[in-house]
Amino acid sequence: MSGRIRVIVADDHAIVRSGVKRLLNAEANIEVVAEASDGNEAITKTLQENPDIVIMDISMPAGMSGLEATQTIKEAMPNVNVLILTMHDEPEYLFRLLKLGASGYILKSALDSELIAAVYAVSEGQVYLYPTAAKHLVEGFLHPLANGEEHEAYRQLSEREKEIFILIAKGFSNKEIAEQLFISVKTVETHKRNIMEKLSLTKRHEVVEFALSRGLLQ
């Protein structure tokens, strides 16, 4: 991504918005262009500013919730990434938000450096899941396939394609996958295209959802 990463911060607590804004604006490559105190305002500001990322709280009692706002924003502006910043680590929130198109999920208890890392990762098209929370959610809510059985479509993938699929689901970029597997970026892109076609997927968040729902990220 060229230029500064343009961000909107949506949270019903002014002190949270202020802290996040101060933290992100201290980064040379990030700029907070607007704030919102509820879901309705988040939608309005997103339509006005066309940011790269909306950092969204889930629970905003005054007006529309973060869940509803995420869905509306992704339907109206699919190229805008939504990064969830919340105190909730309940599994149903993670899975619902991934289905709605959120690109990341991080807890408010995370370190400042982790939030910054999440913003950069999401801006590069990766899916960011706060590691401790994601592990807890996968273990506590999403169950692996019984008796090791895999979805028929997934079984169509070659061993190399499965390897690349898992790395994509874990948020690695094409370049990082190429470096890990000692192949070219072009080869990774070809495999990725074939994988998405075989599994009838179009977006990276759908890859994550597919992997999580089938217990493939252990």
Backbone bond lengths (Angstrom), bond angles and torsions (degrees), N, CA, C in turn:
res aa  C-N    CA-C-N  psi(-1)  N-CA   C-N-CA  omega(-1)  CA-C   N-CA-C  phi
1 M - - - 1.456 - - 1.511 109.24 -
2 S 1.312 117.52 129.13 1.451 122.22 -179.89 1.512 109.51 -91.45
3 G 1.358 117.55 151.01 1.443 121.18 179.56 1.513 111.82 78.04
4 R 1.334 115.09 -176.16 1.457 120.64 -179.03 1.525 110.67 -77.82
5 I 1.319 115.00 149.78 1.461 121.64 177.37 1.524 107.66 -80.93
6 R 1.320 116.69 117.60 1.467 121.58 -175.89 1.528 109.06 -92.93
7 V 1.335 115.12 126.31 1.465 120.88 -170.88 1.528 111.18 -126.98
8 I 1.334 115.38 142.61 1.463 121.98 168.44 1.524 107.18 -113.34
9 V 1.334 116.99 136.23 1.458 122.45 179.13 1.524 108.63 -108.80
10 A 1.334 116.46 119.41 1.467 121.85 -179.06 1.526 109.75 -116.73
11 D 1.334 115.82 111.61 1.464 121.92 178.90 1.523 107.20 -158.34
12 D 1.338 117.14 142.41 1.462 118.99 -177.02 1.525 112.86 -79.55
13 H 1.327 118.00 -6.26 1.460 121.14 177.40 1.532 110.02 -101.46
14 A 1.323 115.72 117.61 1.465 120.62 -177.26 1.520 112.03 -60.93
15 I 1.323 117.23 -35.03 1.458 120.01 -177.96 1.525 111.00 -68.73
16 V 1.341 117.00 -32.76 1.466 120.69 176.53 1.520 109.85 -69.15
17 R 1.321 115.95 -46.05 1.478 119.51 178.57 1.517 110.64 -58.56
18 S 1.324 116.07 -43.61 1.464 120.51 -178.55 1.520 111.20 -63.15
19 G 1.335 116.29 -43.52 1.460 119.69 -179.26 1.512 112.70 -65.88
20 V 1.329 116.67 -43.10 1.460 120.80 179.59 1.526 109.98 -65.98
21 K 1.331 116.16 -41.84 1.463 120.32 179.78 1.528 110.81 -61.44
22 R 1.322 116.44 -45.86 1.461 120.39 -179.74 1.525 110.80 -62.80
23 L 1.330 116.69 -42.28 1.463 121.11 -179.97 1.524 111.41 -62.48
24 L 1.327 116.56 -48.04 1.466 120.15 -175.54 1.522 112.18 -72.58
25 N 1.324 117.03 -38.42 1.466 119.56 -179.74 1.522 112.67 -67.93
26 A 1.321 116.60 -15.37 1.467 120.18 176.03 1.523 110.90 -74.99
27 E 1.339 116.46 -14.62 1.464 121.75 176.78 1.531 109.35 -86.11
28 A 1.312 116.82 130.75 1.463 120.65 -176.74 1.523 112.80 -62.78
29 N 1.335 116.92 -27.50 1.463 120.68 -174.30 1.526 113.88 -100.21
30 I 1.337 117.27 7.32 1.462 120.96 -177.73 1.525 109.70 -127.77
31 E 1.332 116.64 139.41 1.459 121.47 177.85 1.527 110.05 -137.41
32 V 1.324 117.14 124.35 1.467 121.40 173.74 1.521 107.56 -83.10
33 V 1.325 116.51 113.92 1.460 121.33 -173.98 1.520 113.36 -95.95
34 A 1.355 117.15 -14.45 1.466 119.77 179.61 1.523 109.72 -166.75
35 E 1.343 115.12 161.27 1.454 122.26 175.58 1.525 108.79 -125.69
36 A 1.332 116.23 156.99 1.459 121.49 177.76 1.524 108.65 -143.58
37 S 1.330 116.31 142.87 1.466 120.86 -176.65 1.525 113.22 -102.28
38 D 1.331 117.16 -6.76 1.467 120.47 174.88 1.519 109.36 -156.85
39 G 1.323 115.84 177.87 1.454 120.40 -175.65 1.512 114.05 -63.70
40 N 1.325 116.50 -41.05 1.468 119.86 179.60 1.518 111.45 -60.85
41 E 1.327 115.72 -44.43 1.466 119.79 179.51 1.520 110.77 -67.46
42 A 1.333 116.74 -34.91 1.463 120.04 177.90 1.525 110.65 -61.52
43 I 1.315 116.45 -41.80 1.469 121.00 178.68 1.518 110.30 -64.41
44 T 1.337 116.31 -47.22 1.463 121.10 -179.10 1.525 111.09 -59.76
45 K 1.330 116.09 -47.65 1.467 120.16 -178.58 1.530 111.09 -66.04
46 T 1.316 117.00 -35.84 1.467 120.43 179.12 1.523 110.46 -64.99
47 L 1.317 116.99 -43.41 1.465 120.67 178.51 1.523 111.06 -64.63
48 Q 1.323 116.50 -33.72 1.462 120.79 -179.28 1.522 112.33 -75.99
49 E 1.324 116.79 -42.91 1.470 121.64 -170.43 1.524 114.63 -96.64
50 N 1.348 117.18 -21.24 1.468 121.26 -176.29 1.535 111.05 47.30
51 P 1.336 117.25 61.44 1.471 120.87 -176.71 1.524 111.48 -75.83
52 D 1.314 114.97 172.32 1.464 120.13 172.79 1.530 110.15 -80.79
53 I 1.333 115.69 -37.57 1.466 121.46 -175.31 1.518 110.61 -139.17
54 V 1.335 116.11 140.16 1.462 121.79 167.34 1.517 107.04 -111.89
55 I 1.335 116.66 120.13 1.459 121.00 173.84 1.519 106.27 -88.46
56 M 1.328 116.51 116.56 1.461 121.82 -167.35 1.527 112.46 -120.75
57 D 1.339 115.73 128.26 1.453 120.64 169.65 1.527 108.04 -81.23
58 I 1.329 117.56 153.68 1.461 120.44 178.92 1.514 111.61 -83.15
59 S 1.340 116.24 -52.10 1.460 120.98 -173.71 1.522 110.77 -94.68
60 M 1.329 115.59 104.51 1.455 121.44 175.37 1.534 106.81 -128.29
61 P 1.340 116.58 92.59 1.465 120.80 -170.32 1.516 114.95 -60.44
62 A 1.316 117.45 -30.05 1.464 119.70 -179.87 1.527 109.13 -85.19
63 G 1.324 116.63 103.19 1.462 119.36 178.49 1.522 112.02 93.11
64 M 1.328 116.23 -153.98 1.462 122.87 -175.35 1.523 111.49 -72.22
65 S 1.334 116.75 143.00 1.463 121.71 179.79 1.525 111.17 -76.76
66 G 1.338 114.55 167.48 1.454 119.82 177.63 1.515 113.05 -65.56
67 L 1.326 117.10 -31.90 1.463 121.01 177.11 1.523 110.80 -61.62
68 E 1.329 115.65 -50.51 1.468 120.35 -179.13 1.525 110.96 -65.29
69 A 1.326 116.15 -40.09 1.462 119.89 -179.20 1.522 111.20 -65.73
70 T 1.338 116.70 -39.69 1.463 120.62 177.81 1.523 110.67 -59.73
71 Q 1.310 116.03 -46.89 1.466 120.32 -179.93 1.524 110.96 -60.41
72 T 1.325 116.96 -45.95 1.468 120.80 -178.45 1.518 111.50 -64.29
73 I 1.331 116.48 -43.49 1.469 120.62 -179.22 1.523 110.81 -64.35
74 K 1.332 117.86 -44.07 1.458 120.55 -178.68 1.525 111.74 -67.52
75 E 1.320 117.44 -32.13 1.463 120.04 177.42 1.524 111.01 -72.30
76 A 1.337 116.72 -39.53 1.466 120.87 -176.82 1.527 112.37 -82.22
77 M 1.342 116.72 -36.64 1.465 121.45 -175.44 1.530 109.01 -137.90
78 P 1.318 117.75 75.64 1.471 120.90 -174.66 1.525 114.71 -60.62
79 N 1.326 117.82 -20.31 1.463 119.87 -179.48 1.526 112.82 -80.96
80 V 1.334 117.41 -10.96 1.459 120.94 176.96 1.527 108.80 -82.25
81 N 1.322 117.05 126.29 1.463 121.53 179.28 1.523 110.45 -86.34
82 V 1.320 116.05 139.20 1.462 121.21 177.40 1.523 108.87 -113.10
83 L 1.332 115.51 122.20 1.460 122.71 177.37 1.522 107.98 -109.48
84 I 1.321 116.89 117.12 1.453 121.58 -178.43 1.525 110.12 -82.21
85 L 1.336 115.92 126.20 1.463 122.28 175.32 1.522 106.46 -121.38
86 T 1.318 117.01 110.52 1.458 119.93 -168.97 1.521 112.34 -147.51
87 M 1.323 115.58 163.80 1.463 120.92 173.75 1.521 111.12 -91.30
88 H 1.334 117.60 -8.88 1.458 122.04 -175.89 1.529 111.56 -86.84
89 D 1.339 116.13 127.07 1.458 119.10 174.85 1.524 111.39 -115.97
90 E 1.344 116.39 20.04 1.453 120.04 177.77 1.528 110.15 -68.50
91 P 1.332 117.65 137.55 1.468 121.26 -174.60 1.514 114.69 -61.28
92 E 1.321 117.26 -33.51 1.457 118.13 -176.94 1.520 112.24 -64.15
93 Y 1.341 116.72 -30.12 1.453 119.59 178.20 1.525 110.93 -66.84
94 L 1.336 116.19 -47.17 1.462 119.83 -179.42 1.518 111.45 -57.71
95 F 1.325 116.92 -50.24 1.450 120.20 -175.47 1.523 111.61 -65.64
96 R 1.340 117.56 -42.28 1.467 121.18 178.99 1.523 111.17 -62.33
97 L 1.323 116.40 -42.16 1.462 119.97 -177.44 1.519 112.08 -69.81
98 L 1.325 117.53 -36.20 1.456 119.78 174.88 1.526 110.20 -62.92
99 K 1.328 116.29 -41.08 1.461 120.35 178.87 1.531 111.03 -64.54
100 L 1.329 116.61 -31.85 1.461 120.31 179.68 1.528 112.07 -78.92
101 G 1.328 117.01 -11.45 1.462 119.98 176.41 1.509 115.62 108.41
102 A 1.338 118.34 9.01 1.460 120.02 177.43 1.523 110.16 -62.23
103 S 1.333 116.08 144.59 1.468 121.16 -176.94 1.523 113.11 -99.23
104 G 1.322 116.98 -5.83 1.457 118.67 -179.28 1.506 111.73 -166.84
105 Y 1.344 115.45 159.71 1.464 122.05 -177.04 1.516 107.20 -146.87
106 I 1.331 116.41 115.67 1.460 120.26 -178.24 1.523 108.96 -137.36
107 L 1.326 116.33 143.89 1.456 121.08 -177.88 1.528 111.00 -86.23
108 K 1.336 115.14 150.88 1.461 119.90 179.37 1.526 111.81 -67.80
109 S 1.320 117.07 -15.38 1.461 121.11 177.20 1.529 112.09 -81.40
110 A 1.318 117.58 -3.42 1.464 121.37 -178.94 1.523 111.21 -68.38
111 L 1.309 116.01 160.55 1.461 121.51 176.77 1.526 110.30 -70.98
112 D 1.322 116.07 155.14 1.465 120.91 176.69 1.526 110.84 -54.31
113 S 1.327 115.54 -42.45 1.463 120.30 -177.43 1.525 111.64 -63.35
114 E 1.337 116.87 -30.90 1.462 120.63 179.82 1.521 111.12 -72.13
115 L 1.330 117.09 -37.02 1.461 119.65 176.48 1.523 110.39 -65.09
116 I 1.315 116.97 -42.80 1.462 120.50 178.26 1.526 110.04 -62.57
117 A 1.322 116.86 -43.11 1.467 120.92 178.39 1.527 110.47 -61.64
118 A 1.322 116.36 -38.86 1.465 120.50 179.32 1.516 111.26 -64.12
119 V 1.330 117.06 -41.76 1.463 121.29 178.86 1.523 110.41 -61.74
120 Y 1.316 117.18 -45.99 1.465 120.26 179.68 1.532 111.04 -64.77
121 A 1.326 117.04 -41.64 1.460 120.33 -178.96 1.525 110.89 -63.13
122 V 1.322 116.23 -47.46 1.467 120.77 -179.19 1.519 111.00 -64.20
123 S 1.326 116.65 -37.49 1.469 120.10 179.78 1.520 112.29 -64.34
124 E 1.330 116.74 -22.50 1.465 121.99 179.94 1.529 112.35 -95.46
125 G 1.336 115.58 10.25 1.457 119.85 176.55 1.513 114.62 87.12
126 Q 1.335 117.30 8.21 1.451 120.34 178.77 1.526 110.53 -88.92
127 V 1.319 116.42 160.54 1.458 121.97 172.98 1.521 107.25 -98.39
128 Y 1.344 116.63 125.69 1.458 120.06 -178.35 1.521 109.61 -109.23
129 L 1.327 116.43 119.57 1.457 122.19 174.47 1.518 108.45 -118.48
130 Y 1.315 116.62 121.94 1.449 121.20 178.32 1.523 108.69 -53.55
131 P 1.331 118.57 116.61 1.470 121.69 -167.28 1.524 115.58 -51.53
132 T 1.328 117.72 -50.27 1.457 119.77 -177.65 1.516 111.53 -63.25
133 A 1.331 116.63 -42.85 1.460 120.91 -179.82 1.520 110.82 -66.47
134 A 1.324 117.00 -44.30 1.461 120.33 -178.83 1.524 110.92 -61.55
135 K 1.328 117.08 -42.57 1.469 120.66 179.61 1.525 110.14 -63.02
136 H 1.321 116.27 -42.95 1.464 120.33 179.17 1.522 111.15 -62.82
137 L 1.328 116.18 -42.62 1.456 119.66 -177.41 1.527 111.48 -68.03
138 V 1.308 116.28 -41.09 1.461 119.34 -179.82 1.531 110.38 -64.49
139 E 1.324 116.48 -45.18 1.463 120.45 -177.31 1.526 112.09 -70.62
140 G 1.358 116.06 -35.77 1.443 118.81 -172.88 1.513 115.83 -91.86
141 F 1.337 116.66 -14.70 1.466 117.79 -172.48 1.519 113.77 -130.20
142 L 1.324 116.83 -43.55 1.453 120.05 -176.21 1.524 109.89 -94.39
143 H 1.301 116.23 128.76 1.449 120.85 -173.70 1.521 110.98 -103.60
144 P 1.335 117.29 139.27 1.462 119.57 175.31 1.519 111.14 -65.28
145 L 1.292 116.03 162.42 1.463 120.08 179.76 1.526 110.51 -64.98
146 A 1.311 115.48 137.61 1.460 120.71 -178.24 1.527 110.58 -62.48
147 N 1.345 114.83 135.69 1.472 122.10 175.46 1.528 112.58 58.38
148 G 1.338 117.14 25.83 1.451 120.22 177.43 1.516 114.30 71.85
149 E 1.307 118.86 10.16 1.463 120.64 179.72 1.528 109.62 -72.36
150 E 1.298 117.74 139.40 1.453 122.99 -179.09 1.512 109.60 -112.78
151 H 1.295 113.87 157.54 1.452 119.43 174.87 1.531 108.75 -58.37
152 E 1.314 116.93 139.72 1.460 121.14 -175.02 1.526 111.67 -55.48
153 A 1.324 116.69 -40.42 1.466 119.62 -179.36 1.527 110.68 -64.46
154 Y 1.330 116.53 -39.86 1.458 120.07 -179.91 1.526 110.93 -65.66
155 R 1.311 116.50 -33.52 1.459 120.82 179.87 1.525 111.93 -66.52
156 Q 1.310 116.89 -18.66 1.467 120.88 179.16 1.525 111.83 -74.86
157 L 1.321 116.69 -16.89 1.455 119.74 -178.32 1.531 110.91 -73.15
158 S 1.314 115.21 145.12 1.465 119.87 174.51 1.531 108.24 -74.03
159 E 1.329 116.78 168.82 1.459 119.99 -179.90 1.530 110.64 -61.63
160 R 1.318 116.71 -39.85 1.463 120.27 177.83 1.525 110.85 -64.35
161 E 1.331 116.82 -41.73 1.459 120.78 179.24 1.520 110.96 -64.48
162 K 1.333 117.24 -39.35 1.464 120.11 177.49 1.519 110.49 -63.51
163 E 1.333 115.75 -40.39 1.464 121.03 179.15 1.519 110.33 -61.12
164 I 1.324 116.52 -45.49 1.457 121.30 -179.75 1.527 110.67 -69.70
165 F 1.328 116.92 -37.76 1.469 121.54 178.32 1.530 110.71 -56.97
166 I 1.339 116.78 -46.31 1.464 120.83 -178.92 1.527 110.81 -64.30
167 L 1.311 117.09 -40.05 1.469 120.35 179.27 1.522 111.01 -66.26
168 I 1.325 117.03 -37.94 1.468 120.68 175.58 1.519 109.60 -62.54
169 A 1.332 116.55 -46.04 1.466 121.27 -178.88 1.524 111.74 -62.21
170 K 1.337 116.76 -29.90 1.459 120.92 179.34 1.524 112.43 -82.03
171 G 1.328 116.31 -2.17 1.456 119.79 173.15 1.507 116.41 96.80
172 F 1.331 117.93 8.12 1.462 120.09 179.59 1.526 110.61 -74.69
173 S 1.316 115.86 142.83 1.457 121.32 177.40 1.526 110.00 -76.87
174 N 1.341 116.54 166.87 1.466 120.76 178.09 1.528 111.20 -57.48
175 K 1.322 116.38 -41.25 1.467 121.01 -179.23 1.521 110.80 -64.77
176 E 1.343 116.66 -43.44 1.460 120.44 -179.58 1.532 111.29 -65.39
177 I 1.336 116.33 -37.86 1.466 120.48 177.97 1.526 110.05 -65.26
178 A 1.313 115.53 -43.29 1.459 120.01 179.41 1.530 111.48 -59.81
179 E 1.330 115.58 -41.68 1.462 119.95 -179.75 1.532 111.17 -67.52
180 Q 1.325 117.36 -39.11 1.464 120.49 -179.49 1.523 112.24 -68.10
181 L 1.335 116.30 -36.35 1.461 120.46 -174.82 1.524 113.13 -98.95
182 F 1.333 116.27 -0.28 1.460 121.89 178.57 1.531 111.81 59.00
183 I 1.331 114.76 44.53 1.461 121.38 175.06 1.514 108.15 -129.82
184 S 1.328 117.12 172.43 1.457 120.25 -178.25 1.527 111.10 -81.20
185 V 1.317 115.23 158.13 1.465 120.87 176.61 1.525 109.76 -61.83
186 K 1.322 116.30 -37.81 1.462 120.11 178.92 1.529 111.24 -61.39
187 T 1.331 116.44 -39.44 1.467 120.38 177.91 1.529 110.55 -64.88
188 V 1.333 116.15 -41.04 1.470 120.29 177.49 1.525 110.01 -61.13
189 E 1.323 116.43 -44.07 1.464 120.55 -179.31 1.528 111.45 -62.08
190 T 1.333 116.06 -39.04 1.469 120.10 178.24 1.526 110.96 -65.06
191 H 1.333 116.17 -45.98 1.463 120.04 177.87 1.533 110.16 -61.66
192 K 1.317 116.26 -43.59 1.463 120.59 -178.71 1.522 110.83 -60.17
193 R 1.321 115.84 -43.80 1.475 120.33 178.94 1.529 110.59 -60.80
194 N 1.333 116.72 -43.43 1.468 120.83 179.02 1.524 111.68 -65.62
195 I 1.336 116.34 -40.22 1.466 121.44 179.37 1.523 110.50 -61.55
196 M 1.327 116.29 -48.85 1.466 120.73 -177.94 1.529 110.85 -61.95
197 E 1.317 115.53 -37.58 1.466 119.80 179.88 1.530 110.67 -68.14
198 K 1.327 117.26 -45.62 1.461 120.96 -178.63 1.530 112.45 -63.85
199 L 1.345 116.21 -34.42 1.462 120.48 -177.37 1.520 113.19 -96.01
200 S 1.341 116.03 0.73 1.475 121.69 -179.27 1.521 111.19 57.18
201 L 1.327 116.02 44.57 1.458 122.37 177.82 1.522 109.49 -112.59
202 T 1.326 116.44 152.65 1.469 119.73 179.89 1.528 113.24 -127.23
203 K 1.314 117.97 -24.86 1.457 121.94 -175.48 1.524 110.90 -120.23
204 R 1.344 115.25 153.70 1.470 119.89 179.77 1.531 111.28 -61.82
205 H 1.335 117.84 -39.00 1.462 118.89 -178.90 1.530 111.09 -64.10
206 E 1.343 117.62 -26.20 1.466 120.43 176.72 1.531 110.44 -70.54
207 V 1.332 116.47 -32.45 1.461 120.70 176.08 1.528 109.67 -64.16
208 V 1.345 115.91 -45.17 1.463 120.49 179.31 1.521 110.69 -61.69
209 E 1.325 116.18 -45.92 1.461 120.59 -179.88 1.529 111.26 -61.35
210 F 1.324 116.69 -43.21 1.464 121.92 179.45 1.530 109.71 -60.03
211 A 1.337 115.88 -46.93 1.460 120.48 -177.55 1.526 111.66 -66.18
212 L 1.325 116.52 -43.91 1.461 120.41 -179.55 1.527 111.94 -64.40
213 S 1.325 116.12 -44.27 1.459 120.43 -175.03 1.528 111.83 -67.35
214 R 1.331 116.84 -19.54 1.459 120.75 -179.35 1.523 113.30 -108.28
215 G 1.352 115.07 10.41 1.454 118.68 176.38 1.499 114.88 66.36
216 L 1.337 117.10 30.10 1.464 120.66 -176.22 1.526 113.72 -88.73
217 L 1.333 116.68 -10.30 1.474 120.41 -179.33 1.520 108.86 -106.28
218 Q 1.299 117.26 80.39 1.461 122.07 -178.57 1.524 109.77 -101.54
